[in-house]
Amino acid sequence: DIDECAASPCKDHQYCLNTDGSFSCKACDASCIGCTGEGSDKCKTCASGYMKEDERCTDIDECNLPEKVCVKENQDCVNTSGSYKCVCSEGFEEKDGTCLQT
């Protein structure tokens, strides 16, 4: 078997998996920018919204940061994978960029 992966045939957001007589390119974990294998512990660098923790790239909970990220009145922060979103609190709905009571 020739290790085709030695020539780095895959794209930046992929890793190479050598198989008997061939190879395949597999997608890196969403938490990675470049990787050497499968999973968040094989990242070359962590993607935006992720940080290195115990040798893996883990999601940053922007909603629990000391500085508030959702600053409009009657707005709540919802953490998402690699990011967050600001939504109107319960009993409020967005109208023209403001959360108004329903």
C-alpha angles and dihedrals in degrees: 000000000000114000100232089180090071087075091054096234096172131090123260094263093050139070127216122243113197113216131181105290094349146033140226135211115231127192118255119240114277089246092061139085099200122343145199096217147339122323141027091286092065098059120131088204133358118253121240110288093031132089135196109259124164090348094305134092108248131185117267110229098222090183091066097048116119090242112065114240097191104057104163118107117268092012129133130202120234117194116223131182105289094350145027140235134216116228133177114263119254111288092029132090132196116254121168092343094308130101107236127186113260 
